[in-house]
Amino acid sequence: MTPFVWIIGLMVAGTTTSFQLPSTEIFVAESQIGETGITLTKVMNVTKNDSYDNQPYFIDNHLMAYSADNGQGATDIRIHNFADGSTRTLRATPESEFSPTLTPDGKHLSCIRVEEGGAQRLWQFPLDGGAPQLLHADLRTVGYHTWLGKKALALFLVGEPHRLVQVQLPDGKPITLAENIDRGLSRIPGSQSIAYIQREKEGGVLLATLTPGKEDRVMVTPTAKESVDMLWLAKDRVLMARGGVIYQFVLKKSKQWRQVADLTKEGVTEITRLAINPDQTRLALVVNRP
């Protein structure tokens, strides 16, 4: 089985400072999204850091949050402003924060915080840099999250097996939706459905969807080249990447993944994550450094 993203391994490490950060960069390209393809221009490295920059999330069309090595054995959430090229740390902390995501109220970034002792819990940070707030005290093995409503979330819980659960804040019990999943987790735009990555016992890697509270689970298709990260452009259109190539699948139309962009000539050879701004004019790509 392909190893899960390294944050999950922190549960074994036991502290927030005893792990090795992978070497990654965030590239951003200007994007034009067409019905049959994607045009990417002006591909540039916006982080230019020798260590870890990962998990980009667009707060709006001009601000991008991401998790970055703070040089002291942990990670902080940083915010890059494309309007003036500046980057700021949201709030420096001794703990590590990952997976910044805008909360439904539009005033905070929720994130996974790796605490001293190894607990991975869900917190939120005010966008103005104020003190963080713990969102659910009892869930201590959160790997990833996506919002379903003002108080409802879908969570990836680390365990044997890893589980997809639904939970209600502030103290709801987790309801298991799927097991034996991989790290890809996304709310499908324009719907109440969730997309996730299902690993089969036989070794297959599938893109799957479901709607919490309904019996509508669908195993859509094997993922592109066994990728485990996804980016939804619309409720029926999803991207995945492998190497320096981006692939597209259209639900109920595509029979297989189709290549829509190749960035290898730009020096982008190992894409691990994708993110896009609301008007779909900027595409962020996390790239492993050779």
C-alpha positions in Angstrom: 0.0 0.0 0.0 1.2 3.5 -0.8 2.2 5.4 2.3 -0.3 8.0 3.5 0.8 11.6 3.7 3.4 12.2 6.4 1.1 14.0 8.8 -0.6 10.7 9.7 2.8 9.3 10.7 3.1 11.9 13.4 0.9 9.9 15.7 3.8 7.5 16.0 6.3 10.2 16.5 4.6 11.3 19.7 5.7 15.0 19.6 5.4 17.9 17.3 9.1 18.1 16.7 10.4 14.6 16.1 9.6 14.1 12.4 11.2 14.9 9.0 9.3 17.4 6.8 9.4 16.5 3.1 10.9 19.0 0.7 8.0 20.6 -1.3 7.3 23.9 -3.1 4.1 25.6 -4.2 3.9 26.7 -7.8 1.0 28.8 -9.1 0.0 29.2 -12.7 -2.5 31.5 -14.3 -5.3 29.3 -15.6 -8.0 29.3 -18.2 -10.5 26.5 -17.7 -12.2 25.4 -20.9 -14.8 22.7 -21.6 -12.2 20.3 -23.0 -8.9 21.5 -21.6 -6.9 23.7 -19.4 -4.4 26.4 -20.4 -1.7 27.2 -17.8 0.7 30.1 -18.2 3.2 32.1 -16.1 4.0 29.1 -13.9 6.0 30.4 -10.9 7.4 29.2 -7.6 5.7 31.4 -5.0 7.2 29.9 -1.9 10.9 29.4 -2.8 11.7 27.7 0.5 14.3 24.9 1.0 12.0 22.9 3.2 8.2 22.3 3.5 5.5 24.4 1.8 2.3 22.4 1.3 -1.5 22.2 1.5 -2.5 25.4 -0.3 -6.0 26.8 0.1 -7.4 29.9 -1.6 -9.2 32.1 0.9 -10.4 34.3 -2.0 -9.1 35.1 -5.5 -6.0 36.9 -4.2 -5.1 35.3 -0.8 -3.7 31.7 -0.5 -3.2 30.0 2.8 -0.7 27.1 3.2 1.3 25.2 5.8 5.0 26.0 5.9 8.1 25.0 7.9 8.8 27.7 10.4 12.5 26.7 10.7 12.0 25.6 14.3 10.9 22.0 13.8 7.2 22.8 13.3 4.9 24.4 10.8 2.8 27.5 10.8 0.0 28.7 8.6 1.1 31.4 6.2 -0.9 33.6 3.8 0.4 34.8 0.5 -1.2 37.9 -1.1 -1.0 37.8 -4.9 -2.0 41.5 -5.1 1.3 42.7 -3.6 3.4 39.6 -3.5 3.7 39.6 0.3 3.5 36.6 2.7 2.7 36.7 6.4 2.4 34.1 9.2 -1.1 33.9 10.5 0.1 33.2 14.0 3.4 31.7 15.1 2.9 28.8 17.5 5.1 26.0 19.0 2.7 23.4 17.6 2.4 22.4 14.0 -0.7 23.4 11.9 -1.8 21.8 8.7 -4.6 21.9 6.1 -5.9 25.5 6.4 -9.5 25.8 5.3 -11.9 28.7 5.4 -14.7 28.2 7.9 -18.3 28.7 6.9 -18.5 32.1 8.7 -15.6 33.4 6.5 -13.8 34.7 9.5 -11.4 31.9 10.5 -9.1 29.2 9.1 -9.7 25.8 10.5 -6.7 23.5 10.6 -5.3 20.3 12.0 -3.0 21.0 14.9 -0.4 18.5 16.0 -0.1 19.0 19.7 2.6 18.1 22.2 2.1 14.4 22.8 0.9 13.7 19.3 -2.8 14.5 19.4 -4.1 15.7 16.0 -7.2 17.9 16.8 -9.3 20.4 14.8 -8.7 24.1 15.7 -9.6 27.4 14.1 -7.6 30.6 13.9 -9.1 34.1 13.3 -8.0 35.6 10.1 -6.9 38.7 12.0 -4.3 36.6 13.9 -6.1 36.3 17.2 -5.9 33.4 19.6 -6.9 29.9 18.2 -9.9 27.9 19.4 -10.3 24.2 19.8 -13.3 23.0 17.8 -13.8 19.4 19.1 -11.9 18.2 22.2 -12.6 14.5 22.0 -11.4 13.7 18.4 -7.6 13.3 18.7 -6.7 11.5 15.5 -7.9 13.9 12.8 -5.9 13.7 9.5 -8.0 15.9 7.1 -11.3 17.7 7.1 -13.9 19.4 4.9 -16.9 21.5 6.0 -20.4 20.3 5.3 -22.3 23.1 7.1 -22.0 25.7 9.9 -21.4 23.0 12.5 -21.0 19.8 10.4 -17.8 18.3 9.0 -16.5 15.3 7.2 -13.2 14.0 8.8 -10.5 11.6 7.9 -9.7 9.8 11.2 -6.4 8.1 11.5 -6.6 4.5 12.7 -6.6 0.8 11.7 -8.4 1.2 9.4 -8.5 4.9 8.5 -12.1 6.1 8.6 -14.3 8.8 6.9 -16.7 10.1 9.5 -19.3 12.8 9.8 -19.3 14.9 13.0 -21.3 17.8 14.5 -19.6 20.5 16.5 -18.9 21.1 19.3 -19.0 17.6 20.8 -20.9 15.2 18.5 -20.0 11.6 18.2 -18.4 10.6 14.9 -20.6 8.6 12.5 -18.6 6.3 10.2 -19.3 6.7 6.5 -16.5 4.7 5.0 -13.4 2.7 6.0 -10.0 1.9 4.5 -9.7 5.3 2.9 -6.8 7.3 1.6 -6.1 11.0 2.2 -8.1 12.6 -0.7 -11.2 14.3 0.8 -13.3 17.0 -0.8 -16.8 18.6 -0.7 -18.1 18.4 -4.3 -19.1 21.9 -5.4 -22.7 22.7 -5.9 -23.9 19.7 -3.9 -24.0 18.1 -0.4 -21.9 15.2 -1.5 -18.4 14.2 -0.4 -15.7 12.7 -2.7 -13.0 10.5 -1.1 -10.4 7.9 -2.0 -11.4 4.2 -1.3 -8.7 1.6 -1.1 -9.8 -1.9 -2.0 -8.5 -5.1 -0.3 -7.2 -6.2 -3.7 -5.0 -3.1 -3.9 -7.2 -0.9 -6.2 -7.5 2.8 -5.6 -10.9 4.3 -6.4 -12.5 7.7 -6.5 -15.8 7.4 -4.6 -18.7 9.7 -3.7 -21.5 9.7 -1.1 -24.0 12.1 0.5 -24.2 11.9 4.3 -27.6 10.6 5.4 -28.4 9.0 2.0 -27.7 5.5 0.5 -26.0 6.9 -2.6 -22.4 5.7 -2.4 -20.8 5.4 -5.9 -17.4 4.0 -6.8 -16.9 6.4 -9.7 -13.6 5.2 -11.3 -10.1 4.1 -10.5 -8.0 7.2 -9.8 -5.6 8.7 -12.3 -2.4 6.6 -12.2 -3.4 5.7 -8.5 -3.2 9.4 -7.5 -4.8 10.1 -4.1 -5.4 13.9 -4.4 -8.2 15.5 -6.2 -9.5 19.0 -7.3 -13.1 19.5 -8.2 -13.8 22.2 -10.8 -17.6 21.6 -10.8 -20.0 19.0 -9.5 -19.3 16.7 -12.4 -15.7 17.6 -13.2 -12.6 16.6 -11.3 -8.8 16.8 -11.8 -6.0 14.6 -10.6 -2.2 14.7 -11.2 0.6 12.3 -11.6 4.2 13.3 -12.3 4.0 16.6 -14.1 0.7 15.8 -15.9 -2.8 16.8 -15.0 -5.8 14.6 -15.9 -9.5 15.3 -16.0 -12.6 13.0 -15.5 -16.2 14.1 -16.2 -18.8 12.2 -14.3 -21.4 10.2 -16.4 -19.4 11.1 -19.6 -15.8 10.0 -19.3 -14.8 6.4 -19.6 -11.2 7.1 -18.6 -9.0 9.9 -17.3 -7.9 12.3 -20.1 -4.7 14.4 -20.0 -5.5 18.1 -20.0 -2.1 19.7 -19.1 1.6 18.8 -19.0 4.0 20.9 -17.0 7.1 18.8 -17.3 8.7 21.4 -19.6 8.2 23.9 -16.8 10.3 21.8 -14.5 7.2 20.6 -12.6 7.7 16.8 -12.5 6.1 15.5 -9.3 2.7 17.1 -8.5 1.2 16.0 -5.2 -1.7 18.5 -4.6 -3.9 20.9 -6.5 -5.9 23.9 -5.5 -7.7 26.6 -7.4 -9.1 30.1 -6.5 -12.8 30.8 -6.7 -12.9 32.4 -10.1 -10.5 29.6 -11.4 -7.9 32.0 -12.7 -5.1 30.7 -10.5 -4.1 27.0 -10.1 -1.7 26.1 -7.2 0.4 22.9 -7.5 2.4 21.3 -4.7 5.6 19.8 -6.2 8.1 17.5 -4.5 11.6 18.9 -4.8 14.0 16.5 -6.6 
